[in-house]
Amino acid sequence: MITILNPLKMKIRFLSSLLILALFTVGCEEDNTPNIEIIDNSVVNNIGGGNGGDTDETEDLFGFITEDTTLDANVTYRLAAATFVDEGATLTIPAGTVIRAEPNGVQNYIAVLRGSQIQINGTASNPVVMTSAATTPTPGDWGGLVILGQSTTNLIDPATPDDLPTSEVGQLPYGGSVVDDNSGSISYLRLEYVGGAINGTQELNGLSLYAVGSGTNINHVQVFQCSDDGIEFFGGTVNVNNLAIVGAEDDSVDWTEGYSGTVTDVYVEQTLDGDSGFEMDGFNTDFQNSGGFVSIPTITNATVIGSGDNSRAFRLRAGTGGIFTNVTIEDFGRGVVVEDDTSGDITSANIPDDLQFTDVSFTGVTDEFLYEDDFANPSPPAQADVIGGDATNATGTDIATWGAGWTVGIN
């Protein structure tokens, strides 16, 4: 144990920049890994930050958190490099805490590793804010928040359950069979200027959820200005409530690998000309459906606003299902697009039991429904097969109520 002169009194070992670089290529399962480093720079820096972080005291974060640790809302934290909550440890972040990430792109993110937890305890009047430290912040300044759980993913072959997949960035293991796995709790969190890509297959989103279980509580989260997807579910069974994605440059909500949770009250606004509002895959087509099941989540109360171009509000492909109720779609070239693009898992085969929209309204949408087929389906689905109910019942989500006081950039 090394004694250090800061309020957290955590174990610390120096983490060299060379080792940080190595983590991005070999993962995090090396022995003798260093712990988180916290350096008290309160005399030198005056970063400040809103929502309880307006203080002359700042501290640097990077490395591994190996024991239960609680941050201090009266301190502004500088995320200097990738930070990992190690197995068995819990990171607690109280209401009003501000974390400012150095604008190092995907090299700088927070990862909650398999078997660890994060507790983010923001409130409507005092959210937790994770943002960029850049003078002029832009999407992609830093990599966002990554949570790796022990729930299900169809990348795992039942014959080899210990052969775990790893995350796109950092090669961090995730997945298992613990449906109700608990990675912690998140309430009133705002993630700003996040996301990015190393290449076409290695990307970080605003919030990346890898096989996160239903024992995890996630509610009232906003992703604001993201250079990749706002939120992506890589399998898992987690339920998310009150989700706002504003300004994603790629998809706002994305799922794959057999995600089967619920998303209730979701607001999407494409202020930066994003791709799809929702992009949904039954499995990861870069690999195969080893588990033999596909994504079938439930989405209730959704408002999806486009930027008036030819992008899609909902793109369903790779055998995905989904039960959607009370949806409003505005200003898209294409509304609901069903694609039969994989021979082993046919998306339209889920209609109507596992793929259905009920009570949907369209405003300023050129093509409300499209079906795209790579296999000459002799009985292609029509709009009435997929979208039912009554459009007059569609109200979407009440963002003005649940988003009041803690979200930003919502028109």
BAMILO-623984 format. One line per field, with one value per residue (C-alpha): x, y, z; residue number from 1; residue in three letters. Coordinates in nm, 2 decimals. Layout:
<recs>
east [X, ...] .
north [Y, ...] .
up [Z, ...] .
k [NUM, ...] .
r [ALA, ...] .
</recs>
This chain:
<recs>
east [0.00, 0.13, 0.00, -0.10, -0.21, -0.56, -0.90, -0.96, -0.66, -0.65, -0.39, -0.18, 0.10, 0.23, 0.08, 0.32, 0.20, 0.36, 0.14, -0.17, -0.10, -0.05, -0.39, -0.56, -0.41, -0.38, -0.67, -0.68, -0.60, -0.23, -0.10, 0.04, -0.17, -0.14, -0.42, -0.58, -0.36, -0.51, -0.29, -0.39, -0.34, -0.57, -0.31, -0.23, -0.56, -0.89, -1.10, -1.43, -1.75, -2.12, -2.36, -2.16, -1.82, -1.75, -1.44, -1.07, -0.98, -0.91, -0.77, -0.65, -0.79, -0.64, -0.54, -0.72, -0.96, -0.90, -1.09, -1.43, -1.39, -1.62, -1.55, -1.61, -1.87, -1.66, -1.37, -1.36, -1.19, -0.97, -0.99, -0.63, -0.64, -0.84, -0.97, -1.09, -1.30, -1.15, -1.33, -1.47, -1.45, -1.72, -1.69, -1.94, -2.00, -2.23, -2.47, -2.31, -1.97, -1.81, -1.55, -1.37, -1.19, -0.88, -0.97, -0.77, -1.04, -1.10, -0.78, -0.97, -1.27, -1.41, -1.47, -1.65, -1.51, -1.69, -1.76, -1.73, -1.99, -2.05, -2.29, -2.38, -2.62, -2.72, -3.04, -3.26, -3.13, -2.77, -2.68, -2.34, -2.17, -1.89, -1.77, -1.47, -1.19, -1.13, -1.17, -1.39, -1.54, -1.66, -1.81, -1.54, -1.32, -1.33, -1.45, -1.74, -1.86, -1.82, -1.99, -1.91, -2.15, -2.19, -2.53, -2.61, -2.47, -2.52, -2.15, -2.10, -2.13, -2.31, -2.06, -1.77, -1.93, -1.59, -1.47, -1.58, -1.59, -1.41, -1.50, -1.42, -1.18, -0.95, -1.03, -1.21, -1.40, -1.77, -2.08, -2.19, -2.52, -2.61, -2.93, -2.99, -2.62, -2.58, -2.32, -2.45, -2.69, -2.69, -2.93, -2.92, -2.60, -2.50, -2.23, -2.11, -1.88, -1.81, -1.76, -1.52, -1.36, -1.02, -1.15, -1.48, -1.50, -1.34, -1.57, -1.67, -2.02, -2.15, -2.27, -2.15, -2.34, -2.17, -2.39, -2.52, -2.77, -3.12, -3.00, -2.84, -3.05, -3.01, -3.24, -3.22, -2.92, -2.84, -2.58, -2.51, -2.31, -2.15, -1.92, -2.05, -2.37, -2.53, -2.60, -2.53, -2.64, -2.41, -2.65, -2.76, -3.09, -3.06, -3.37, -3.32, -3.56, -3.56, -3.29, -3.22, -2.98, -2.92, -2.66, -2.53, -2.33, -2.40, -2.70, -2.87, -2.98, -2.81, -2.84, -2.70, -2.59, -2.93, -3.03, -3.35, -3.41, -3.66, -3.62, -3.89, -3.93, -3.66, -3.60, -3.39, -3.30, -3.06, -2.91, -2.59, -2.73, -2.69, -2.75, -3.05, -3.25, -3.25, -3.03, -3.11, -2.94, -3.04, -2.67, -2.33, -2.28, -1.91, -1.92, -2.21, -2.51, -2.33, -2.59, -2.88, -3.11, -3.16, -3.24, -3.61, -3.63, -3.93, -3.95, -4.23, -4.28, -4.04, -3.99, -3.76, -3.68, -3.46, -3.30, -3.51, -3.27, -3.30, -3.19, -3.40, -3.59, -3.59, -3.37, -3.43, -3.20, -2.99, -3.29, -3.38, -3.72, -3.87, -4.20, -4.26, -4.55, -4.64, -4.39, -4.37, -4.15, -4.07, -3.86, -3.71, -3.68, -3.76, -3.97, -3.96, -3.73, -3.73, -3.43, -3.40, -3.02, -2.90, -2.99, -2.97, -3.18, -3.47, -3.59, -3.94, -3.99, -4.04, -4.36, -4.60, -4.53, -4.18, -4.17, -4.45, -4.52, -4.83, -4.97, -4.72, -4.75, -4.55, -4.49, -4.27, -4.17, -4.14, -4.17, -4.34, -4.25, -4.00, -3.91, -3.57, -3.52, -3.20, -3.37, -3.68, -3.94, -4.26, -4.47, -4.32, -4.47, -4.68, -4.69, -5.02, -4.84, -4.58, -4.75, -5.08, -5.29, -5.41, -5.18, -5.40, -5.29, -4.92, -4.78, -4.42, -4.23, -4.29, -3.93, -4.05, -4.14, -3.87, -3.59, -3.65, -3.35, -3.07, -3.06, -2.91, -2.96, -3.32, -3.54] .
north [0.00, 0.34, 0.65, 0.93, 1.29, 1.29, 1.23, 0.89, 0.72, 0.45, 0.20, 0.33, 0.21, 0.40, 0.30, 0.38, 0.52, 0.21, -0.03, 0.18, 0.14, -0.23, -0.27, -0.17, -0.47, -0.75, -0.69, -0.66, -1.01, -0.96, -1.04, -0.77, -0.49, -0.15, 0.02, 0.35, 0.65, 0.96, 1.27, 1.57, 1.88, 2.11, 2.38, 2.39, 2.33, 2.51, 2.31, 2.34, 2.20, 2.23, 2.03, 2.02, 2.01, 2.38, 2.35, 2.45, 2.09, 1.84, 1.49, 1.27, 0.92, 0.63, 0.27, 0.00, 0.04, -0.28, -0.20, -0.04, 0.34, 0.64, 0.96, 1.30, 1.53, 1.83, 1.73, 1.76, 1.45, 1.45, 1.12, 1.11, 0.77, 0.44, 0.35, 0.00, -0.11, -0.45, -0.77, -0.76, -0.38, -0.12, 0.24, 0.47, 0.81, 1.05, 1.30, 1.61, 1.45, 1.58, 1.38, 1.56, 1.33, 1.43, 1.44, 1.13, 0.96, 0.58, 0.56, 0.72, 0.55, 0.40, 0.02, -0.17, -0.52, -0.85, -0.92, -0.56, -0.29, 0.08, 0.28, 0.62, 0.81, 1.12, 1.31, 1.52, 1.84, 1.71, 1.46, 1.29, 1.43, 1.27, 1.51, 1.63, 1.84, 2.01, 2.38, 2.33, 1.99, 1.78, 1.43, 1.16, 1.35, 1.04, 0.68, 0.68, 0.42, 0.05, -0.21, -0.58, -0.83, -1.21, -1.24, -1.40, -1.34, -1.56, -1.54, -1.81, -2.16, -2.38, -2.65, -2.42, -2.19, -2.08, -1.95, -1.59, -1.31, -0.99, -0.63, -0.45, -0.20, -0.33, -0.70, -0.73, -1.05, -1.06, -1.28, -1.60, -1.75, -1.53, -1.38, -1.16, -1.06, -0.73, -0.48, -0.20, 0.09, 0.41, 0.70, 1.04, 1.02, 1.25, 1.13, 1.41, 1.42, 1.05, 0.75, 0.68, 0.41, 0.25, 0.09, -0.05, -0.33, -0.17, 0.10, 0.27, 0.40, 0.66, 0.37, 0.02, -0.26, -0.60, -0.89, -0.68, -0.86, -0.78, -0.73, -0.41, -0.09, 0.17, 0.47, 0.84, 0.84, 1.09, 1.05, 1.39, 1.43, 1.10, 1.01, 0.65, 0.48, 0.65, 0.32, -0.04, -0.36, -0.66, -0.93, -0.92, -0.89, -0.54, -0.32, 0.05, 0.33, 0.70, 0.71, 1.02, 1.01, 1.35, 1.40, 1.05, 1.05, 0.68, 0.50, 0.62, 0.29, -0.03, -0.39, -0.73, -1.07, -1.17, -0.88, -0.95, -0.67, -0.38, -0.01, 0.20, 0.58, 0.65, 0.98, 1.00, 1.32, 1.32, 1.67, 1.56, 1.37, 1.03, 0.69, 0.49, 0.59, 0.23, -0.03, -0.38, -0.71, -1.06, -1.16, -1.02, -1.09, -1.05, -1.39, -1.63, -1.72, -1.97, -1.96, -2.03, -1.74, -1.38, -1.04, -0.99, -0.69, -0.49, -0.11, 0.10, 0.47, 0.59, 0.93, 0.92, 1.24, 1.25, 1.53, 1.50, 1.30, 0.95, 0.77, 0.51, 0.54, 0.17, -0.08, -0.45, -0.71, -1.03, -1.21, -0.97, -0.94, -0.67, -0.57, -0.19, -0.01, 0.36, 0.51, 0.85, 0.89, 1.23, 1.36, 1.05, 0.94, 0.58, 0.48, 0.10, -0.11, -0.49, -0.67, -1.04, -1.03, -1.35, -1.70, -1.87, -1.61, -1.46, -1.13, -1.15, -1.49, -1.32, -1.15, -1.11, -1.29, -1.16, -0.86, -0.62, -0.24, -0.12, 0.24, 0.42, 0.77, 0.91, 1.28, 1.39, 1.04, 0.96, 0.58, 0.46, 0.09, -0.09, -0.46, -0.55, -0.91, -1.10, -1.43, -1.38, -1.43, -1.56, -1.39, -1.06, -0.88, -0.57, -0.27, -0.40, -0.72, -0.54, -0.22, -0.24, -0.06, 0.30, 0.59, 0.82, 0.64, 0.71, 0.98, 0.86, 0.95, 1.25, 1.38, 1.72, 1.56, 1.30, 1.49, 1.82, 1.97, 1.73, 1.68, 1.92, 2.00, 1.88, 2.09] .
up [0.00, -0.10, 0.09, -0.14, -0.07, -0.20, -0.05, -0.20, -0.04, -0.31, -0.39, -0.68, -0.90, -1.20, -1.53, -1.81, -2.15, -2.31, -2.11, -2.18, -2.55, -2.51, -2.35, -2.68, -2.86, -2.60, -2.37, -2.00, -1.87, -1.80, -1.45, -1.23, -1.38, -1.22, -1.03, -1.10, -1.06, -0.91, -0.91, -0.71, -0.93, -0.74, -0.71, -1.08, -1.25, -1.24, -1.48, -1.31, -1.46, -1.40, -1.19, -0.87, -1.04, -1.02, -0.80, -0.80, -0.72, -1.00, -1.00, -1.28, -1.35, -1.55, -1.51, -1.31, -1.01, -0.81, -0.49, -0.41, -0.48, -0.44, -0.62, -0.47, -0.63, -0.51, -0.73, -1.11, -1.25, -1.56, -1.75, -1.87, -2.04, -2.04, -1.70, -1.60, -1.31, -1.23, -1.15, -0.79, -0.76, -0.76, -0.87, -0.72, -0.87, -0.67, -0.81, -0.96, -1.04, -1.35, -1.54, -1.83, -2.07, -2.26, -2.63, -2.72, -2.92, -2.87, -2.66, -2.37, -2.22, -1.90, -1.90, -1.63, -1.66, -1.64, -1.27, -1.16, -1.10, -1.15, -0.94, -1.10, -0.87, -1.05, -1.01, -1.24, -1.08, -1.04, -1.31, -1.35, -1.66, -1.85, -2.12, -2.32, -2.17, -2.51, -2.53, -2.84, -2.79, -3.09, -3.14, -3.09, -2.85, -2.62, -2.63, -2.38, -2.13, -2.18, -1.96, -1.99, -1.83, -1.79, -1.96, -2.29, -2.64, -2.94, -3.02, -2.75, -2.87, -2.61, -2.68, -2.57, -2.31, -2.17, -2.50, -2.45, -2.71, -2.66, -2.71, -3.03, -2.86, -2.58, -2.65, -2.31, -2.24, -2.19, -2.19, -2.02, -1.90, -1.60, -1.74, -1.43, -1.40, -1.22, -1.34, -1.12, -1.16, -1.37, -1.30, -1.46, -1.66, -1.96, -2.20, -2.43, -2.74, -2.74, -2.97, -3.25, -3.46, -3.51, -3.83, -3.97, -3.71, -3.40, -3.27, -2.95, -2.89, -2.64, -2.42, -2.52, -2.34, -2.38, -2.25, -1.97, -1.75, -1.63, -1.28, -1.39, -1.36, -1.63, -1.64, -1.75, -1.98, -2.25, -2.52, -2.68, -3.00, -3.07, -3.37, -3.38, -3.24, -2.94, -2.76, -2.87, -2.72, -2.78, -2.67, -2.31, -2.12, -1.96, -1.94, -2.01, -1.93, -2.03, -2.30, -2.50, -2.80, -2.97, -3.25, -3.33, -3.65, -3.71, -3.57, -3.25, -3.11, -3.23, -3.12, -3.22, -3.08, -2.95, -2.73, -2.55, -2.30, -2.30, -2.38, -2.25, -2.33, -2.58, -2.76, -3.08, -3.26, -3.55, -3.54, -3.71, -4.01, -3.86, -4.03, -3.89, -3.59, -3.49, -3.66, -3.55, -3.61, -3.49, -3.48, -3.56, -3.93, -3.90, -3.73, -3.70, -3.49, -3.27, -2.99, -3.23, -3.11, -3.23, -3.09, -2.99, -2.76, -2.66, -2.73, -2.58, -2.62, -2.88, -3.06, -3.36, -3.54, -3.85, -4.05, -4.36, -4.57, -4.70, -4.39, -4.21, -3.88, -3.82, -4.01, -3.92, -4.06, -3.99, -3.85, -3.58, -3.42, -3.20, -3.05, -3.09, -2.93, -2.94, -3.19, -3.36, -3.67, -3.81, -4.11, -4.25, -4.61, -4.50, -4.20, -4.12, -4.34, -4.31, -4.48, -4.56, -4.60, -4.43, -4.55, -4.20, -4.02, -4.22, -4.07, -4.22, -4.07, -3.73, -3.86, -3.68, -3.35, -3.29, -3.52, -3.49, -3.47, -3.30, -3.30, -3.52, -3.67, -3.96, -4.02, -4.31, -4.40, -4.78, -4.76, -4.45, -4.51, -4.73, -4.77, -4.92, -5.01, -5.12, -5.16, -5.38, -5.11, -5.28, -5.01, -4.93, -4.63, -4.68, -4.45, -4.29, -4.20, -3.99, -3.87, -3.70, -3.44, -3.47, -3.56, -3.36, -3.05, -3.11, -2.88, -2.86, -2.54, -2.32, -2.33, -2.20, -1.87, -1.80, -1.98, -1.80, -1.62, -1.70, -2.08, -2.33, -2.70, -2.74, -2.96] .
k [1, 2, 3, 4, 5, 6, 7, 8, 9, 10, 11, 12, 13, 14, 15, 16, 17, 18, 19, 20, 21, 22, 23, 24, 25, 26, 27, 28, 29, 30, 31, 32, 33, 34, 35, 36, 37, 38, 39, 40, 41, 42, 43, 44, 45, 46, 47, 48, 49, 50, 51, 52, 53, 54, 55, 56, 57, 58, 59, 60, 61, 62, 63, 64, 65, 66, 67, 68, 69, 70, 71, 72, 73, 74, 75, 76, 77, 78, 79, 80, 81, 82, 83, 84, 85, 86, 87, 88, 89, 90, 91, 92, 93, 94, 95, 96, 97, 98, 99, 100, 101, 102, 103, 104, 105, 106, 107, 108, 109, 110, 111, 112, 113, 114, 115, 116, 117, 118, 119, 120, 121, 122, 123, 124, 125, 126, 127, 128, 129, 130, 131, 132, 133, 134, 135, 136, 137, 138, 139, 140, 141, 142, 143, 144, 145, 146, 147, 148, 149, 150, 151, 152, 153, 154, 155, 156, 157, 158, 159, 160, 161, 162, 163, 164, 165, 166, 167, 168, 169, 170, 171, 172, 173, 174, 175, 176, 177, 178, 179, 180, 181, 182, 183, 184, 185, 186, 187, 188, 189, 190, 191, 192, 193, 194, 195, 196, 197, 198, 199, 200, 201, 202, 203, 204, 205, 206, 207, 208, 209, 210, 211, 212, 213, 214, 215, 216, 217, 218, 219, 220, 221, 222, 223, 224, 225, 226, 227, 228, 229, 230, 231, 232, 233, 234, 235, 236, 237, 238, 239, 240, 241, 242, 243, 244, 245, 246, 247, 248, 249, 250, 251, 252, 253, 254, 255, 256, 257, 258, 259, 260, 261, 262, 263, 264, 265, 266, 267, 268, 269, 270, 271, 272, 273, 274, 275, 276, 277, 278, 279, 280, 281, 282, 283, 284, 285, 286, 287, 288, 289, 290, 291, 292, 293, 294, 295, 296, 297, 298, 299, 300, 301, 302, 303, 304, 305, 306, 307, 308, 309, 310, 311, 312, 313, 314, 315, 316, 317, 318, 319, 320, 321, 322, 323, 324, 325, 326, 327, 328, 329, 330, 331, 332, 333, 334, 335, 336, 337, 338, 339, 340, 341, 342, 343, 344, 345, 346, 347, 348, 349, 350, 351, 352, 353, 354, 355, 356, 357, 358, 359, 360, 361, 362, 363, 364, 365, 366, 367, 368, 369, 370, 371, 372, 373, 374, 375, 376, 377, 378, 379, 380, 381, 382, 383, 384, 385, 386, 387, 388, 389, 390, 391, 392, 393, 394, 395, 396, 397, 398, 399, 400, 401, 402, 403, 404, 405, 406, 407, 408, 409, 410, 411] .
r [MET, ILE, THR, ILE, LEU, ASN, PRO, LEU, LYS, MET, LYS, ILE, ARG, PHE, LEU, SER, SER, LEU, LEU, ILE, LEU, ALA, LEU, PHE, THR, VAL, GLY, CYS, GLU, GLU, ASP, ASN, THR, PRO, ASN, ILE, GLU, ILE, ILE, ASP, ASN, SER, VAL, VAL, ASN, ASN, ILE, GLY, GLY, GLY, ASN, GLY, GLY, ASP, THR, ASP, GLU, THR, GLU, ASP, LEU, PHE, GLY, PHE, ILE, THR, GLU, ASP, THR, THR, LEU, ASP, ALA, ASN, VAL, THR, TYR, ARG, LEU, ALA, ALA, ALA, THR, PHE, VAL, ASP, GLU, GLY, ALA, THR, LEU, THR, ILE, PRO, ALA, GLY, THR, VAL, ILE, ARG, ALA, GLU, PRO, ASN, GLY, VAL, GLN, ASN, TYR, ILE, ALA, VAL, LEU, ARG, GLY, SER, GLN, ILE, GLN, ILE, ASN, GLY, THR, ALA, SER, ASN, PRO, VAL, VAL, MET, THR, SER, ALA, ALA, THR, THR, PRO, THR, PRO, GLY, ASP, TRP, GLY, GLY, LEU, VAL, ILE, LEU, GLY, GLN, SER, THR, THR, ASN, LEU, ILE, ASP, PRO, ALA, THR, PRO, ASP, ASP, LEU, PRO, THR, SER, GLU, VAL, GLY, GLN, LEU, PRO, TYR, GLY, GLY, SER, VAL, VAL, ASP, ASP, ASN, SER, GLY, SER, ILE, SER, TYR, LEU, ARG, LEU, GLU, TYR, VAL, GLY, GLY, ALA, ILE, ASN, GLY, THR, GLN, GLU, LEU, ASN, GLY, LEU, SER, LEU, TYR, ALA, VAL, GLY, SER, GLY, THR, ASN, ILE, ASN, HIS, VAL, GLN, VAL, PHE, GLN, CYS, SER, ASP, ASP, GLY, ILE, GLU, PHE, PHE, GLY, GLY, THR, VAL, ASN, VAL, ASN, ASN, LEU, ALA, ILE, VAL, GLY, ALA, GLU, ASP, ASP, SER, VAL, ASP, TRP, THR, GLU, GLY, TYR, SER, GLY, THR, VAL, THR, ASP, VAL, TYR, VAL, GLU, GLN, THR, LEU, ASP, GLY, ASP, SER, GLY, PHE, GLU, MET, ASP, GLY, PHE, ASN, THR, ASP, PHE, GLN, ASN, SER, GLY, GLY, PHE, VAL, SER, ILE, PRO, THR, ILE, THR, ASN, ALA, THR, VAL, ILE, GLY, SER, GLY, ASP, ASN, SER, ARG, ALA, PHE, ARG, LEU, ARG, ALA, GLY, THR, GLY, GLY, ILE, PHE, THR, ASN, VAL, THR, ILE, GLU, ASP, PHE, GLY, ARG, GLY, VAL, VAL, VAL, GLU, ASP, ASP, THR, SER, GLY, ASP, ILE, THR, SER, ALA, ASN, ILE, PRO, ASP, ASP, LEU, GLN, PHE, THR, ASP, VAL, SER, PHE, THR, GLY, VAL, THR, ASP, GLU, PHE, LEU, TYR, GLU, ASP, ASP, PHE, ALA, ASN, PRO, SER, PRO, PRO, ALA, GLN, ALA, ASP, VAL, ILE, GLY, GLY, ASP, ALA, THR, ASN, ALA, THR, GLY, THR, ASP, ILE, ALA, THR, TRP, GLY, ALA, GLY, TRP, THR, VAL, GLY, ILE, ASN] .
</recs>
